[in-house]
Amino acid sequence: MASQQLPERRPKLIDLNLLPLEYQPRKISKLSIALVILAIVLVGSLAPFAFLKVDVDAQCAPLQTQFNQLDSIYKALLPLSTQARNLQDQIDATETKLETMKSDYETLQASAEWSTIIEEIEDAIPGKRVALQSIAERQSQITLKGTATRDDYVWDYATALEELEYFSGVRPTSIVNTATGVSFTMIVPLSRGGE
């Protein structure tokens, strides 16, 4: 076997400190040095987060002030919400009444128009020769039922109605001779001007 050469050993450091051990500075272990370096690195890595926090706090300060202002306004207006709800309920009730009044007014106008139309129908009757028994309206068309002493009076009545501004295309649909005279049914369409 070949002879193995042993590695060269370093001589031990000679301690030239002649002070007794109790007066010598304590030796710092390598682990302590590593822990101190690690602590410095951790503190150094946390420094940017501290700067970021300061920056975020600086940006949040005006927003917090604005939030506090809006919160105080909200708290001041909160008691008024009940009053606003009551006022809105009153407005809704008034609008409902207004719609009812408009509908009633339209009905009143229509009835006033119908009273004029019925008055025109009655005024066109030729004396006592024609008597109306019923007047019915459906889809802008009036149906008249009545009696007359002669059938030519029914035609005269139809002509008189045709001459009025409210009606157009007036025609008797049935004329029946009876023992007492003539009974008739007449269709009287409302003209556009009369509606």
Residue pairs with C-beta under 8 A, 6 or more apart in sequence:
17 24
114 137
116 166
117 142
117 166
117 190
117 194
118 135
120 164
120 166
121 132
121 135
121 142
121 144
121 161
121 188
122 132
124 157
124 160
124 161
124 164
125 131
125 132
125 157
126 153
126 156
126 157
126 160
129 148
129 149
129 150
129 153
130 146
130 147
130 148
130 149
130 153
130 154
130 157
131 146
131 147
131 148
132 144
132 145
132 146
133 145
133 146
133 147
134 143
134 144
134 145
134 146
135 142
135 143
135 144
136 142
136 143
137 143
140 189
140 190
140 195
141 187
141 188
141 189
141 190
142 167
142 187
142 188
142 189
142 190
143 185
143 186
143 187
143 188
144 184
144 185
144 186
144 188
145 183
145 184
145 185
145 186
146 183
146 184
146 186
147 178
147 180
147 181
147 182
147 183
147 184
148 154
148 157
148 181
148 182
148 184
149 181
149 182
150 181
150 182
151 175
151 177
151 182
151 184
153 182
154 172
154 175
154 182
154 184
154 186
155 172
157 186
158 170
158 171
158 172
158 186
159 170
161 167
161 170
161 186
161 188
162 168
162 169
162 170
164 194
165 191
165 193
165 194
166 190
166 191
166 193
166 194
167 188
167 189
167 190
167 191
167 194
168 189
168 191
169 189
170 186
170 187
170 188
170 189
171 186
171 187
172 184
172 185
172 186
172 187
173 185
173 186
173 187
174 184
174 185
175 182
175 183
175 184
176 182
176 183
176 184
